[in-house]
C-alpha cells in the first residue's frame, strides 16, 4: 500500500505537507496491531462488497484517530485514498474509462485542500460525501459530477413532461479551482450526454437537475451580468428556491471559512467581493433548484 500511496500522491500532485501527514497516519496504523487489523478490515470489506458500510468505516476511523493519535479528518481521507486502488480495479472490470476514475478521484484532492483551508488539517471533514463515488453511483465527467436520481414533483417544460419518481441525472459542482465557464460546462454536459444516453430506457428523456446555492435567483441582482456563475444559471429552468436565515450555511463553500461576519470575510476574488458587498447591504443567501434538458 505504501507504493500505491506514493503513486496516488504523485499522480494527483499532493502537497509535500499533505503527503507527510497522510503517510505518518498510515505508519501509525501499521505500528499499532489492533488499529492495523481494524483498518485492513475496512479495506477487505470494500473489496468484498462495494456497497459495504462506509458510515461505520468513517466512524471507526474517528475512533482510531483518538487511539493513535491523529486527526479523524486525516484518517478518513486516508481510508478513501486506500479504497481508490480497488475502485480503479472496479473501473477496469466494468469497462469504464480510467479518465473518469481519475477525474472522480480528484474530488479527494479538492476536499483535502478545502479541509486545510477551513481547519488547517490535511484530511477531509466531509468524508460521508465520498461513498457515492466508490459505489459507482457518481461520476466526474469533466468540470461537473453526475449521478442518477429520482425526481420529486411534476414538471412540464423544455419539451418534456415529468412526474414524481421519474429518473433524472443530478448534478454536483465541485470546488475544483477551475472556472465554471460556459466552455467547461458545455464540455461536461456533452460528456454526460454521451455517458448517460446509452442507459436510457425507450422514450425516456435525459434530464439534468441541480439544487445548489449557485442557483440562488437573486444572484442576477448583485453579480455582474457576464459572471460565470450567472452564465451557469442560464442553463436551468429554476423551479424552486429558498432563502436562508442569518446562519448562511453555504458561505464556507465560497470563502473557505466558517466565519459568517462579512467584515471578516476574504475579498480576494470578484465573486467574494460581490458577496461581501451584498451581505453588508443586508442581503440574504439561499439556494435554487433547476432543471436542464439538453437537445439530443
C-alpha positions in Angstrom: 0.0 0.0 0.0 2.9 2.4 0.6 3.8 2.1 -3.1 0.3 2.8 -4.1 0.1 5.8 -1.8 3.2 7.2 -3.5 1.7 6.6 -6.9 -1.5 8.3 -5.9 0.1 11.3 -4.3 2.3 11.7 -7.4 -0.5 11.3 -9.9 -2.7 13.8 -8.1 0.1 16.2 -7.1 -0.5 16.2 -3.3 1.5 18.9 -1.4 4.5 17.7 0.5 2.9 18.6 3.8 -0.2 16.6 3.0 1.9 13.6 1.9 3.8 13.7 5.2 0.6 13.9 7.3 -1.1 11.1 5.4 2.0 8.8 5.3 2.5 9.5 9.0 -1.1 8.4 9.8 -0.6 5.3 7.7 2.6 4.4 9.5 0.9 4.9 12.9 -1.8 2.4 11.7 0.9 -0.1 10.7 2.7 0.2 14.0 -0.4 -0.4 16.1 -1.5 -4.0 15.7 -5.2 -3.6 16.7 -5.5 -0.4 14.7 -3.9 -2.1 11.6 -6.2 -5.1 11.9 -9.3 -2.8 12.0 -8.2 -0.6 9.2 -7.2 -3.6 7.0 -10.6 -5.0 7.7 -12.2 -1.9 6.2 -10.2 -2.3 3.0 -11.1 -6.0 2.8 -14.8 -5.3 3.3 -14.8 -2.9 0.4 -13.1 -5.5 -1.8 -15.8 -8.0 -0.9 -18.7 -5.6 -1.3 -18.6 -2.2 -3.0 -21.7 -1.3 -1.0 -20.2 -2.0 2.3 -21.0 0.0 5.5 -19.0 3.1 4.7 -20.7 5.0 7.5 -19.3 2.6 10.1 -15.9 2.8 8.5 -15.9 6.6 8.7 -17.0 6.5 12.3 -14.4 3.8 13.0 -11.6 6.0 11.6 -12.7 8.7 14.0 -12.3 6.2 16.9 -8.9 5.1 15.7 -7.8 8.7 15.5 -8.2 9.0 19.2 -6.1 5.9 19.8 -3.1 6.7 17.5 -3.5 9.8 17.8 -4.1 11.8 14.7 -6.9 13.8 13.2 -10.0 11.9 12.3 -10.2 14.0 9.1 -6.7 12.7 8.1 -7.6 9.1 8.7 -11.0 9.4 7.0 -9.4 10.8 3.9 -6.6 8.2 4.0 -9.3 5.5 4.1 -10.8 6.5 0.8 -7.4 7.1 -0.8 -6.6 3.5 0.0 -10.0 2.4 -1.3 -9.3 4.1 -4.6 -6.9 1.3 -5.6 -9.8 -1.2 -5.6 -12.1 1.3 -7.2 -9.6 1.6 -10.1 -9.9 -2.2 -10.5 -13.7 -2.0 -10.5 -13.5 0.6 -13.3 -11.3 -1.8 -15.3 -13.7 -4.8 -14.6 -16.7 -2.8 -15.8 -15.1 -1.3 -18.8 -15.3 2.3 -17.5 -12.8 4.9 -18.8 -9.9 5.3 -16.4 -10.0 9.1 -17.1 -13.4 9.1 -15.3 -11.8 7.4 -12.4 -9.0 10.0 -12.4 -11.4 12.9 -12.6 -13.6 11.4 -9.9 -10.7 10.9 -7.5 -9.7 14.5 -8.0 -12.6 15.1 -5.6 -10.4 13.7 -2.8 -7.8 16.4 -3.6 -10.5 19.1 -3.7 -11.7 18.1 -0.3 -8.1 17.9 1.1 -7.5 21.5 0.0 -10.8 22.6 1.4 -10.2 21.0 4.8 -6.8 22.6 5.0 -8.2 26.0 4.1 -11.0 25.8 6.6 -9.4 23.9 9.5 -5.7 23.8 8.8 -5.8 19.9 8.7 -4.7 17.7 5.8 -7.7 15.5 5.5 -11.5 15.8 4.8 -14.3 16.9 7.1 -16.9 15.7 4.6 -15.9 12.1 4.1 -19.6 11.0 4.2 -19.7 12.5 0.7 -17.2 10.1 -0.8 -19.0 6.7 -0.8 -21.2 7.6 -3.8 -18.1 7.6 -6.0 -16.9 4.3 -4.5 -20.2 2.6 -5.1 -20.1 3.6 -8.8 -23.1 5.9 -8.3 -21.5 9.3 -9.0 -19.0 10.1 -11.8 -16.9 13.2 -12.6 -17.3 14.0 -16.3 -15.1 17.0 -16.9 -15.9 20.0 -14.7 -19.1 18.6 -13.2 -20.2 15.5 -11.4 -23.3 13.4 -12.2 -25.5 10.7 -10.7 -28.9 9.1 -11.3 -31.6 10.4 -9.0 -35.4 10.4 -8.7 -37.5 13.4 -9.4 -39.9 14.5 -6.7 -42.6 16.5 -8.4 -44.5 17.0 -11.7 -42.9 19.2 -14.3 -43.7 20.3 -17.9 -41.3 22.4 -19.8 -38.3 22.3 -22.2 -40.1 19.7 -24.3 -40.5 17.1 -21.5 -43.2 16.0 -19.1 -42.0 14.6 -15.8 -43.9 13.0 -12.9 -42.7 12.3 -9.4 -40.2 9.4 -9.3 -39.1 10.0 -12.9 -35.4 9.3 -13.4 -33.2 12.3 -13.7 -29.5 13.0 -13.5 -28.4 15.0 -10.6 -25.5 17.5 -10.9 -22.8 18.4 -8.4 -20.4 21.3 -8.8 -17.1 20.6 -7.1 -14.8 23.3 -5.8 -12.1 22.3 -8.3 -10.3 25.6 -8.7 -11.4 25.6 -12.4 -13.7 28.4 -13.6 -17.4 27.5 -14.0 -17.1 28.7 -17.6 -19.6 28.0 -20.4 -16.8 26.2 -22.3 -16.1 23.8 -19.4 -19.8 23.3 -18.6 -20.7 22.6 -22.3 -17.9 20.0 -22.3 -19.1 18.4 -19.1 -22.7 18.2 -20.4 -21.6 16.8 -23.7 -19.6 14.1 -21.8 -22.7 13.4 -19.6 -25.0 13.1 -22.6 -22.6 10.5 -24.1 -22.3 8.6 -20.8 -26.0 8.5 -19.8 -27.8 8.3 -23.2 -27.0 4.6 -23.6 -28.5 3.9 -20.2 -31.9 5.5 -21.1 -35.0 3.4 -21.5 -37.2 3.6 -24.6 -38.7 7.1 -24.9 -37.1 8.2 -21.6 -35.8 11.8 -21.8 -32.4 12.8 -20.5 -33.0 15.5 -17.8 -30.4 17.1 -15.6 -31.3 18.6 -12.2 -29.3 20.7 -9.8 -30.0 22.1 -6.3 -27.3 24.5 -5.1 -26.5 27.9 -3.6 -25.1 28.6 -7.0 -28.6 28.8 -8.5 -30.0 31.3 -6.0 -32.0 33.6 -8.2 -31.1 36.9 -6.5 -27.6 36.4 -7.9 -29.0 38.1 -11.0 -29.4 41.3 -8.9 -25.9 41.6 -7.4 -23.5 39.7 -9.6 -22.1 41.0 -12.9 -24.1 40.0 -15.9 -21.1 38.2 -17.5 -20.1 36.3 -14.4 -19.5 32.6 -14.9 -22.0 31.9 -12.1 -24.8 33.8 -13.8 -23.9 32.1 -17.1 -24.2 28.7 -15.4 -27.6 29.7 -14.0 -28.9 30.2 -17.6 -28.7 26.5 -18.4 -31.6 25.9 -15.9 -35.3 26.5 -15.6 -35.3 27.3 -11.8 -38.5 25.8 -10.4 -37.9 26.3 -6.7 -35.8 28.5 -4.4 -35.3 29.3 -0.8 -33.7 31.9 1.4 -31.6 31.2 4.5 -31.8 33.0 7.8 -28.8 34.7 9.3 -26.8 31.5 9.6 -25.6 31.4 5.9 -24.9 27.7 5.9 -23.2 27.7 2.4 -20.8 30.6 2.8 -17.9 28.3 3.7 -18.2 26.9 0.2 -17.3 30.2 -1.2 -15.0 31.7 1.5 -13.2 28.6 2.9 -14.0 29.6 6.4 -16.8 29.1 9.0 -16.8 32.8 9.5 -20.1 34.5 8.6 -19.4 38.1 9.6 -19.0 40.0 6.3 -16.4 42.3 7.9 -14.1 39.4 8.4 -14.6 37.5 5.1 -11.8 37.5 2.4 -12.4 39.7 -0.6 -9.6 38.4 -2.9 -11.8 37.5 -5.8 -14.6 39.4 -7.7 -17.2 36.9 -6.6 -16.2 37.2 -3.0 -16.2 40.9 -3.1 -19.6 41.0 -4.7 -20.9 38.6 -2.0 -19.4 40.6 0.9 -20.9 43.8 -0.5 -24.3 42.0 -0.8 -24.1 40.8 2.8 -23.1 44.2 4.1 -26.2 45.7 2.5 -28.3 43.2 4.4 -28.6 40.7 1.5 -29.6 37.1 2.2 -28.2 33.8 1.0 -30.1 30.9 -0.3 -30.5 28.2 -3.0 -32.2 27.3 -6.2 -33.4 24.1 -7.8 -33.2 23.9 -11.5 -33.9 21.7 -14.5 -31.9 21.5 -17.7 -32.9 19.4 -20.7 -30.2 19.1 -23.4 -31.0 19.0 -27.0 -30.0 15.5 -28.1 
